[in-house]
Amino acid sequence: MPGPRRRRRINTKVAVALLLTFAAGCVDIIGYLGLFHAFTAHMTGETVHLAQNLFQTRWPDAAKAACVIASFLTGSIIGRTVIEIGSRTRIRRIASATLLIEAALIAGVIPLAGGHTLSEKTGLGLLAMLAAAMGLQTATLTRIGSLTVHTTFVTGMLNKLAQLLSQALFLSYDSRQGRDTAAALHQVLHRARFMIAIWLLYSIGAATGVWMDSIWRLRSLWLPVGIVSFGMVVDQIWPLSLEEEQDQSET
């Protein structure tokens, strides 16, 4: 059993992960609605768009999808590089650096977008900024205890939820056969609830983004900027990326 201090840090990371997931849902839908209907956090969808547009020889649309994917990958590489530097130089609050860059990229989209119709070139640049921001966020917080976490896409989380629910069924069966599985079942169900919360917060973030976009358009991005900035404040009190620094490989 983890001690009180470790439990407090884990609970803090859980709360921040859920807030960042909400922010990612906002960014993804606001970017989609305001910038050429391209996802900036959902790379599975953009990969499908890339393949479709390449097959149908729609080169400008294929270039947009490729730009988004490349920007997300670049942001993720930069994020992991910063985390590695934090590990090697023993900077405990390194997550603040990646979150600062993420917040700056998202905030930078707002004045650059202005209130006018965007040109193709400008829109592509703004898409690249948002995708890079989401890549940075993906790299910042990937571990909560022994659990791998993704705050910018939910496919992996739903897959993990299915695994946990299946495991819970077998543990329940073992319990009915007289085996002591109470502790293991409690842990599995606790993790399953967290996975459900990740999915719900992403969905709620997207719904909130749709509503805000209908009123403020790309200025709605100030909300995720505020959430990411709050994550920086939390990192100064309870460092968020300690596990990422200690173990660069994902489980």
Stockholm file with secondary structure:
# STOCKHOLM 1.0

chainA/1-251         MPGPRRRRRINTKVAVALLLTFAAGCVDIIGYLGLFHAFTAHMTGETVHLAQNLFQTRWPDAAKAACVIASFLTGSIIGRTVIEIGSRTRIRRIASATLLIEAALIAGVIPLAGGHTLSEKTGLGLLAMLAAAMGLQTATLTRIGSLTVHTTFVTGMLNKLAQLLSQALFLSYDSRQGRDTAAALHQVLHRARFMIAIWLLYSIGAATGVWMDSIWRLRSLWLPVGIVSFGMVVDQIWPLSLEEEQDQSET
#=GR chainA/1-251 SS CCCHHHHHHHHHHHHHHHHHHHHHHHHHHHHHHHTTTCCSSCHHHHHHHHHHHHHTTCHHHHHHHHHHHHHHHHHHHHHHHHHHHHHHHTCTTTHHHHHHHHHHHHHHHHHHHTTSCCCHHHHHHHHHHHHHHHHHHHHHCCEETTEECCSSCSHHHHHHHHHHHHHHHHHHHHHHTTCCCHHHHHHHHHHHHHHHHHHHHHHHHHHHHHHHHHHHGGGGGHHHHHHHHHHHHHHHHSCSCHHHHHCCSCC
#=GC SS_cons         CCCHHHHHHHHHHHHHHHHHHHHHHHHHHHHHHHTTTCCSSCHHHHHHHHHHHHHTTCHHHHHHHHHHHHHHHHHHHHHHHHHHHHHHHTCTTTHHHHHHHHHHHHHHHHHHHTTSCCCHHHHHHHHHHHHHHHHHHHHHCCEETTEECCSSCSHHHHHHHHHHHHHHHHHHHHHHTTCCCHHHHHHHHHHHHHHHHHHHHHHHHHHHHHHHHHHHGGGGGHHHHHHHHHHHHHHHHSCSCHHHHHCCSCC
//
